Amino acid sequence: MTQTIVSARIALACLLTAALGTAAAQTAKRVNKPAAPAAPRAVCLVADFKAIGLNIHDPMERSVKAAEWIQRNSSACTLNQAINIASNRAAWLGTTDTAMLTAAIDGLIESRQNAAALVKPTPANTAMVQTGGQDAAASPQATAPAAEAKTTGGTSPAPAAMPNSNQAAPGAAPAAPAARPAV
């Protein structure tokens, strides 16, 4: 009987230990590891690139910072921004305008030009280009062939009357007499 009491006490001790351990674990504060900071988003501000060139006086540091800026932000640059950087890099970078920076900036321009060339024209865009930005239906070129195609009685239309140089155009003010040379 003593053995059953000892076994019961051991079992009770195990249960209490397990219950207390579980309760302690549930009330303990959970420490979550902070999320890794997200990589900074690429933003192409030409003024930032210009500031690197004009504010950093050490040529080695300026070269490193300019290369880092191009690597980090060039993916967000438009063609116009890339051309602006390329046009001003000699003035902004000075002696740090290396072959590597030149190649990186020229590569940026080429990639933007290639991306622009990949844009496929739609019929509406093509009509706008052909009419100089005007709507094709409102374009004078679109109505001119229709006017020329009209004929009267199977003959070509009469040619437009050419105004006589001595006659004034309808609705125009009368011409002043020619000046006489002085004697």
C-alpha positions in Angstrom: 0.0 0.0 0.0 2.8 2.4 0.7 4.1 1.7 -2.7 0.7 2.8 -4.3 0.8 6.0 -2.2 4.3 6.7 -3.3 3.3 6.1 -6.9 0.3 8.3 -6.6 2.4 11.1 -5.1 4.9 10.8 -7.8 2.2 10.9 -10.4 0.6 13.9 -8.7 4.0 15.7 -8.6 4.5 15.0 -12.3 1.1 16.4 -13.1 1.7 19.5 -11.1 5.1 20.1 -12.6 3.7 19.7 -16.1 0.7 22.0 -15.3 2.9 24.7 -13.7 5.4 24.5 -16.6 2.7 24.9 -19.2 1.1 27.8 -17.3 4.5 29.5 -17.0 5.2 29.0 -20.7 1.8 30.5 -21.6 2.3 33.6 -19.5 5.9 34.2 -20.6 6.3 37.0 -23.0 7.0 35.8 -26.5 9.9 37.6 -28.1 9.6 37.9 -31.8 12.6 38.7 -33.9 12.1 41.9 -35.7 11.5 41.6 -39.4 14.5 42.4 -41.6 14.3 45.9 -42.9 13.0 46.1 -46.4 15.5 47.2 -49.1 15.0 50.9 -49.8 12.8 51.4 -52.8 14.6 52.8 -55.9 13.8 56.4 -56.5 15.4 58.4 -59.3 15.9 61.9 -58.1 18.4 63.6 -60.4 18.9 66.3 -57.7 20.2 63.6 -55.4 22.8 62.5 -58.0 23.7 66.2 -58.6 24.1 66.7 -54.8 26.6 63.8 -54.7 28.7 65.5 -57.3 28.5 69.0 -55.9 28.7 68.3 -52.2 31.3 65.5 -51.9 34.7 67.0 -52.5 36.9 63.9 -52.1 37.1 62.3 -55.6 37.3 58.7 -54.4 34.3 59.1 -52.1 32.4 61.0 -54.8 33.1 58.2 -57.3 31.9 55.5 -54.9 28.8 57.4 -53.9 27.9 58.1 -57.5 28.4 54.4 -58.5 26.2 53.3 -55.5 23.5 55.8 -56.5 23.4 54.5 -60.0 23.3 50.9 -58.9 20.5 51.6 -56.4 18.3 54.1 -58.2 18.9 53.8 -62.0 16.1 51.2 -62.4 13.6 53.9 -61.5 14.9 56.5 -64.0 13.1 57.6 -67.1 14.8 58.2 -70.4 14.7 62.0 -69.8 16.2 61.7 -66.4 19.0 59.4 -67.7 19.7 61.9 -70.5 19.8 64.7 -68.0 22.3 62.8 -65.8 24.5 62.0 -68.9 24.4 65.6 -70.1 25.6 67.0 -66.8 27.9 64.3 -65.5 31.1 66.0 -66.5 30.1 69.2 -64.6 28.7 67.3 -61.6 31.3 64.6 -61.2 34.4 66.4 -62.4 37.5 64.2 -62.1 35.5 61.2 -60.9 33.8 60.9 -64.3 35.4 57.5 -64.9 34.9 55.1 -67.8 32.9 52.8 -65.5 30.4 55.6 -64.5 30.2 56.6 -68.2 29.4 53.1 -69.2 26.8 52.7 -66.5 25.0 55.9 -67.4 25.2 55.2 -71.2 23.9 51.7 -70.5 21.0 53.2 -68.5 20.1 55.4 -71.5 20.3 52.5 -73.9 18.1 50.3 -71.8 15.4 53.1 -71.6 15.6 53.6 -75.3 15.2 49.9 -75.9 12.2 49.8 -73.5 10.6 52.7 -75.4 11.2 50.9 -78.7 9.4 47.8 -77.5 6.2 49.6 -77.0 4.0 48.4 -79.8 2.0 51.0 -81.7 -1.8 50.6 -81.6 -3.9 51.6 -84.6 -5.0 54.8 -82.7 -1.4 55.7 -81.9 -0.4 55.1 -85.5 -3.2 57.4 -86.8 -2.2 60.1 -84.4 1.4 59.9 -85.5 0.4 60.0 -89.2 -1.8 63.1 -88.7 0.6 65.0 -86.6 -1.3 64.4 -83.3 -4.7 65.3 -84.8 -7.7 63.0 -84.9 -7.7 61.2 -88.2 -11.3 62.1 -88.9 -10.8 65.8 -88.3 -7.6 65.9 -90.3 -7.6 68.0 -93.5 -5.6 65.2 -95.2 -8.4 62.8 -94.5 -11.0 64.9 -96.3 -8.9 66.2 -99.2 -8.9 63.0 -101.3 -12.7 62.8 -101.0 -13.0 66.3 -102.3 -10.7 65.6 -105.2 -12.5 62.5 -106.2 -15.8 64.3 -106.9 -16.5 64.9 -110.5 -19.3 66.5 -112.4 -20.8 64.5 -115.3 -17.9 62.3 -115.8 -15.4 65.1 -116.3 -12.9 66.5 -114.0 -13.8 69.6 -112.0 -13.1 73.0 -113.4 -9.7 74.3 -112.3 -9.9 77.0 -109.5 -9.7 80.5 -110.8 -6.3 82.0 -110.2 -6.6 85.5 -108.8 -5.3 88.3 -111.0 -2.5 90.2 -109.4 -4.3 93.4 -110.4 -7.5 92.3 -108.7 -8.0 92.4 -105.0 -9.2 89.3 -103.2 -12.8 89.3 -102.2 -13.2 91.0 -98.8 -9.7 92.5 -98.9 -8.9 96.2 -98.5 -8.0 98.0 -101.7 -4.3 98.0 -102.5 -2.4 101.2 -102.1 -0.9 102.7 -105.2 2.8 102.0 -105.8 5.2 104.6 -104.6 6.8 106.8 -107.3 10.5 107.3 -107.4 11.8 110.7 -106.5 13.1 112.9 -109.3 
